Amino acid sequence: MLELFTVATITILAVISPGADFAMVSRNSMMMSRRAGVLTAVGISLGVLVHVAYSLLGVGLIISRSAVLFNLVKYLGAAYLIFLGVSMIRVRPAICGTAPRPALSDAGALRTGFLTNATNPKTTLFVVSLFTQVISPRTPLAVQLGYGAFMSLAHLAWFILVACAFSSAPAQRAVASCRHHVERGIGGVLVCLGLTLALASLNQAWSH
């Protein structure tokens, strides 16, 4: 019972803590559509399952005990965040009389959400820590699979709520006159997150 409570509590806290996943869902919901935001949320929940799968296979334990592997995960995550951020910053504002920017495809929204969390070091640390430090190896496999499903569904439920909130009529009106600046701002946040993550990983590597 204590294990279940701990897994549920840590999962909820990890899900609602702001990060790259929150930035991507809010951006796609505001800039594109509610559908794009919801599909991004679905992709994020699927990305969580990647971490659950390799943790169940024991790879998570190897990653948690290998500074090289864990730093590699961080560098990949940082590079992806910087790539996304720079892409948003470089988007040119729409000019009156020109065709609007093409909408994000369903596959594109899913892919963006999936890659955001599949390469997200925060999600890596959260899932790996639960499976290596909280969930007992003696816990039945069916229960461990249930924990993994809960982690994924918790992300799905929360980010669908975020998508609905940021694609609402009041939110759309609030950003109507400054959409380009909002997108650039979110891009800047992602670049800062990526650079901070990369620098922290470098400092940790040098300290060892």
Buried (B, 14 or more C-beta within 10 A) or exposed (E): EEBBEBBBEBBBEBBEEEBBBBBBBBBBBBBBBBBBBBBBBBBBBBBBBBBBEBBBEEBBBBBBEEEEEBBEBBBBBBBBBBBBBBEBBEBEEEEEEEEEEEEBEEEBBBBBBBBBBBBBBBBBBBBBBBBBEBBEEEBEEEBBEBBBBBBBEBBBEBBBEBBBBBBBEEBBEEBEEEBBEBBBBBBBBBBEBBBEBBEBBBEEEEEE
